[in-house]
Amino acid sequence: MPASNERMLAKAATLAADEVVVDLEDGVAAADKERARSNLTLARARGTLAVRINKGSAADVESAAAVADVIVVPKVESPADVAAVARLTSLPLEVQIETARGLVHVETIAQAPQVEALVFGPGDFAASLGVPVLTIGAGASEYAMARIAVAAKAFGLQAVDGPHAALGDEDALRAAAQRALALGYDGKWAIHPSQIDVLHDVFTPSAEEVERARRIVSAADGAIRLDGEMVDEATKKLAAGVLARADGHDEER
């Protein structure tokens, strides 16, 4: 939600989103930056409250740190970009990988202090490659998404997919979310309240999936046959992951 829009900030406080990202960056016109910082005192969230700063803005960090649970750092291209923010706040950081250079350094960025999540930025990333699309989220690179997810999981971070800007196209949103889930992502940004239910549906295991996962975890050790499939220790790890996602969703809701 852009911090320059008081009506949207009030709406954000009521939404059943796991996290609300109040934006000081791309969603705010240059002339409105100062007013947006002042409006941060109005920001509320039912879940985690995050503030996305403008890269390099110490004023943004100071204002965000007074209200936020976490700070989102855009267009990160090196560990030094993370350190520049970490010197100003002890809050956890979610960093956006949005450029070719950022992707080249994503593994070292993932090891920077205070980072708790890597967020893919599909619009700026496509622009940095010169991909001929005009809609944020279209033509998203599965290579980039996979590399970000691997870096995140290798260092104990969450991986979060960026937004799908085509509003009203539920099928495309669902397909994009399912692709992210299949690559190991923990969630996806919504840019409109109408997208929240679809994303919750995709990233929350169904009752049938949870029941099967429980049966797999409870099965005998070693390689056995269960429901016509071979189940072993690797399968139990997959099942434990499904149960962890289900439990995490229950806690957040």
C-alpha positions as CSV (number, residue, x, y, z in Angstrom):
1,M,0.0,0.0,0.0
2,P,1.4,3.4,-0.9
3,A,2.1,5.4,2.2
4,S,0.9,8.6,0.4
5,N,-2.7,7.3,0.3
6,E,-4.4,7.6,3.7
7,R,-7.5,5.7,2.5
8,M,-5.4,2.7,1.4
9,L,-3.5,2.7,4.7
10,A,-6.8,2.5,6.6
11,K,-8.0,-0.3,4.4
12,A,-4.7,-2.2,4.8
13,A,-5.2,-2.3,8.6
14,T,-8.4,-4.5,8.1
15,L,-7.0,-7.0,5.6
16,A,-6.4,-10.7,6.4
17,A,-2.9,-10.5,4.9
18,D,0.0,-12.2,6.5
19,E,2.0,-9.1,5.9
20,V,1.2,-5.5,4.9
21,V,4.0,-3.7,3.0
22,V,3.6,0.1,3.3
23,D,5.4,1.6,0.3
24,L,7.7,4.6,0.3
25,E,9.3,3.6,-3.0
26,D,7.8,3.0,-6.5
27,G,4.2,3.4,-5.4
28,V,4.8,7.0,-4.2
29,A,5.3,9.9,-6.6
30,A,8.5,11.9,-6.0
31,A,6.6,15.0,-4.9
32,D,4.8,12.9,-2.2
33,K,7.8,11.2,-0.5
34,E,7.9,13.5,2.5
35,R,4.1,13.3,3.1
36,A,4.4,9.5,2.8
37,R,7.0,9.3,5.5
38,S,4.8,11.4,7.8
39,N,1.9,9.0,7.1
40,L,3.8,6.0,8.4
41,T,2.4,6.7,11.9
42,L,-1.0,5.8,10.5
43,A,0.1,2.4,9.3
44,R,-1.3,-0.7,11.0
45,A,-1.6,-4.4,10.1
46,R,-3.3,-7.5,11.4
47,G,-0.1,-9.5,10.7
48,T,3.4,-8.2,10.1
49,L,3.8,-4.6,9.3
50,A,6.6,-3.9,6.8
51,V,7.8,-0.7,5.2
52,R,9.6,-0.5,1.8
53,I,12.1,2.2,1.8
54,N,13.8,4.0,-1.1
55,K,17.3,2.6,-1.6
56,G,19.9,4.9,0.0
57,S,17.4,7.0,2.1
58,A,18.5,7.3,5.7
59,A,15.4,9.4,6.3
60,D,13.2,6.5,5.1
61,V,15.0,4.0,7.4
62,E,14.6,6.3,10.4
63,S,10.9,6.8,9.8
64,A,10.2,3.1,9.0
65,A,12.1,1.9,12.1
66,A,9.7,3.8,14.3
67,V,6.7,1.9,13.2
68,A,7.6,-1.3,11.3
69,D,8.2,-4.9,12.3
70,V,10.5,-5.4,9.2
71,I,12.0,-3.2,6.5
72,V,11.9,-4.1,2.8
73,V,15.1,-3.0,1.0
74,P,14.6,-2.7,-2.8
75,K,17.0,-3.3,-5.7
76,V,19.7,-4.9,-3.6
77,E,22.7,-5.8,-5.6
78,S,25.4,-6.6,-3.0
79,P,25.9,-7.3,0.7
80,A,27.0,-3.7,1.0
81,D,23.5,-2.5,0.1
82,V,22.2,-4.6,3.0
83,A,24.9,-3.3,5.4
84,A,24.1,0.3,4.6
85,V,20.6,-0.3,6.0
86,A,21.7,-2.6,8.8
87,R,24.0,0.2,10.2
88,L,20.9,2.3,10.7
89,T,18.5,-0.2,12.3
90,S,18.4,-3.5,14.1
91,L,15.1,-4.5,12.5
92,P,15.0,-7.6,10.3
93,L,15.2,-7.0,6.6
94,E,13.5,-8.4,3.5
95,V,15.6,-7.7,0.5
96,Q,14.3,-7.5,-3.1
97,I,16.3,-9.1,-5.9
98,E,15.3,-7.0,-8.9
99,T,18.3,-6.7,-11.2
100,A,20.7,-9.0,-13.1
101,R,23.5,-7.8,-10.9
102,G,21.5,-8.6,-7.8
103,L,20.9,-12.1,-9.1
104,V,24.6,-12.6,-9.8
105,H,25.3,-11.9,-6.1
106,V,22.2,-13.4,-4.5
107,E,24.0,-16.1,-2.6
108,T,26.3,-13.6,-0.8
109,I,23.3,-11.2,-0.3
110,A,21.4,-14.1,1.4
111,Q,24.2,-14.3,4.0
112,A,24.1,-10.7,5.0
113,P,23.2,-9.9,8.6
114,Q,19.6,-9.2,9.5
115,V,18.2,-10.6,6.2
116,E,15.2,-12.9,6.8
117,A,13.7,-13.1,3.3
118,L,14.5,-12.7,-0.4
119,V,11.8,-11.2,-2.5
120,F,11.8,-11.5,-6.3
121,G,11.0,-8.2,-8.1
122,P,9.7,-9.3,-11.5
123,G,9.1,-5.9,-13.1
124,D,12.5,-4.3,-12.4
125,F,14.2,-7.7,-13.2
126,A,12.6,-7.9,-16.6
127,A,13.5,-4.3,-17.3
128,S,17.1,-5.0,-16.3
129,L,17.3,-7.8,-18.8
130,G,15.4,-5.9,-21.5
131,V,12.6,-8.5,-21.6
132,P,9.8,-7.2,-24.0
133,V,6.9,-7.2,-21.6
134,L,4.7,-4.3,-20.4
135,T,3.0,-6.0,-17.4
136,I,4.7,-6.6,-14.0
137,G,4.8,-10.4,-13.4
138,A,4.6,-11.3,-17.1
139,G,7.5,-13.2,-18.5
140,A,9.0,-13.9,-15.1
141,S,12.2,-15.8,-15.3
142,E,12.0,-19.3,-13.8
143,Y,15.8,-19.4,-13.7
144,A,15.9,-16.2,-11.6
145,M,13.1,-17.4,-9.4
146,A,14.7,-20.8,-8.8
147,R,18.1,-19.3,-8.0
148,I,16.6,-16.9,-5.5
149,A,14.7,-19.8,-3.9
150,V,17.8,-22.0,-3.6
151,A,19.8,-19.1,-2.1
152,A,17.0,-18.4,0.4
153,K,16.6,-22.0,1.5
154,A,20.4,-22.6,1.6
155,F,20.7,-19.9,4.3
156,G,17.5,-20.4,6.2
157,L,15.5,-17.5,4.7
158,Q,12.0,-17.2,3.3
159,A,11.5,-16.9,-0.4
160,V,8.7,-14.6,-1.6
161,D,7.5,-14.0,-5.1
162,G,6.7,-10.5,-6.3
163,P,3.4,-9.2,-7.6
164,H,1.2,-10.0,-10.5
165,A,0.0,-6.7,-11.8
166,A,-2.9,-7.9,-14.1
167,L,-5.8,-7.1,-11.8
168,G,-9.0,-9.1,-12.3
169,D,-7.2,-12.0,-14.0
170,E,-7.6,-14.6,-11.3
171,D,-6.5,-17.5,-13.5
172,A,-3.2,-15.9,-14.4
173,L,-2.6,-14.9,-10.7
174,R,-3.3,-18.5,-9.6
175,A,-1.0,-19.9,-12.2
176,A,1.8,-17.5,-11.2
177,A,1.3,-18.4,-7.5
178,Q,1.3,-22.1,-8.3
179,R,4.5,-21.7,-10.3
180,A,6.1,-19.9,-7.3
181,L,5.0,-22.6,-4.9
182,A,6.3,-25.3,-7.2
183,L,9.7,-23.6,-7.1
184,G,9.8,-23.6,-3.3
185,Y,8.5,-20.1,-2.5
186,D,6.7,-19.4,0.8
187,G,4.4,-16.7,-0.5
188,K,3.7,-14.0,-3.0
189,W,3.0,-10.3,-2.9
190,A,-0.6,-9.1,-3.6
191,I,-1.1,-5.6,-4.9
192,H,-4.9,-5.5,-4.4
193,P,-7.1,-6.9,-1.7
194,S,-9.0,-9.0,-4.3
195,Q,-5.8,-11.1,-4.7
196,I,-5.4,-12.1,-1.1
197,D,-7.9,-15.0,-1.1
198,V,-6.4,-16.6,-4.2
199,L,-2.9,-16.5,-2.7
200,H,-4.0,-17.9,0.6
201,D,-5.8,-20.7,-1.3
202,V,-2.7,-21.6,-3.3
203,F,-0.1,-21.5,-0.5
204,T,-2.3,-23.2,2.1
205,P,-2.2,-27.0,1.9
206,S,-5.7,-28.5,1.4
207,A,-7.3,-30.7,4.1
208,E,-6.6,-33.7,1.9
209,E,-2.9,-32.8,1.5
210,V,-2.6,-32.3,5.3
211,E,-4.2,-35.7,6.0
212,R,-2.0,-37.5,3.6
213,A,1.1,-35.8,4.9
214,R,0.2,-36.9,8.4
215,R,-0.2,-40.5,7.3
216,I,3.2,-40.3,5.6
217,V,5.0,-38.9,8.7
218,S,3.3,-41.6,10.8
219,A,4.3,-44.5,8.4
220,A,6.9,-47.1,9.2
221,D,10.5,-46.2,8.6
222,G,12.4,-47.3,5.5
223,A,11.0,-47.7,2.0
224,I,7.4,-48.9,2.1
225,R,4.3,-48.8,-0.2
226,L,1.6,-46.3,0.8
227,D,-1.4,-45.5,-1.4
228,G,0.3,-47.0,-4.4
229,E,3.5,-45.0,-4.0
230,M,6.9,-45.7,-2.6
231,V,7.4,-43.7,0.6
232,D,10.8,-43.3,2.4
233,E,12.7,-40.8,4.5
234,A,12.8,-38.2,1.6
235,T,9.0,-38.5,1.3
236,K,8.7,-37.9,5.1
237,K,10.7,-34.7,4.7
238,L,8.3,-33.5,1.9
239,A,5.3,-34.3,4.2
240,A,6.9,-32.5,7.1
241,G,7.2,-29.4,4.8
242,V,3.5,-29.6,4.0
243,L,2.6,-29.8,7.7
244,A,4.9,-26.9,8.5
245,R,3.2,-24.7,5.9
246,A,-0.2,-25.7,7.2
247,D,0.8,-24.9,10.8
248,G,2.3,-21.6,9.8
249,H,-0.8,-20.5,8.0
250,D,-3.0,-21.4,11.0
251,E,-0.7,-19.3,13.3
252,E,-0.8,-16.3,11.0
253,R,-4.6,-16.4,10.6
